[in-house]
């Protein structure tokens, strides 16, 4: 407060709300409810971040939810609260940190602690603002927990969305994490990953590059990581480059794997990588194939598309989505198609 004051020195307005008694991490919102006249950003204070808020807020507005969570993959999904969403980003489930299933196959997607929120969420919660902070029958003041009481109940209602972003958001809540965040800051990795800035990526082929080549992979049990892949992808994660998978999956057009099954295979890939501390920033796949006339095929996918490698469609889509400078990025693969896609000039 001594440093920032009312913010006028920085061209902003800062107001403070003090809790006489700790009210839980969302109790204060009820005390300042009359000041919350439109959708607002709620940001956890024990994280270091540098994100393109304009982009985040635009996503929130265009999806029309009451809450948008800023989500990202992390290096320890096995003990994180994972978020399951549909293809449009609507949150269906929010899993507890401690899980009973030994190895659930789930996408690596974690709430980073940045939120866009409508004040309606407070009104809908059924929590009486006057009761917050008052001492109940158990002799304890009534507190409000953000995740448990306000956000998690919105899972599955279609009113909460998640915004996947590879930007830098990291907890600095322990001395070890604090020093790691400081090192990232000095190396330029915090600001560098803001999507306002041009990104660099290592594009990775899937079959034969990340997982053992078994021909057309149709069965999830055949998906096994190649030795050393976790360590390699971890190095990409630590380098500040994005790790982006671009894979041809004609098995979908052939009718041998459904979109849903392919999604589960990719969740297995993320789960296996996550167990060793590695993560992917995005996965793009081409479900098409140009040759028609086979039994069981999905005719609508039998097209001469722009995304099947060696065409660079997936790389160009990723470049658009994440502001990637393709001329400063790399393509890693085990086939001529990969080399071809990597060689194509920027479009
Ligand atoms: Zn395609």
Boltz pocket constraint, residues with backbone or C-beta under 6 A from the ligand:
constraints:
  - pocket:
      binder: B
      contacts: [[A, 285], [A, 286], [A, 287], [A, 288], [A, 305], [A, 306], [A, 307], [A, 308]]
      max_distance: 6.0
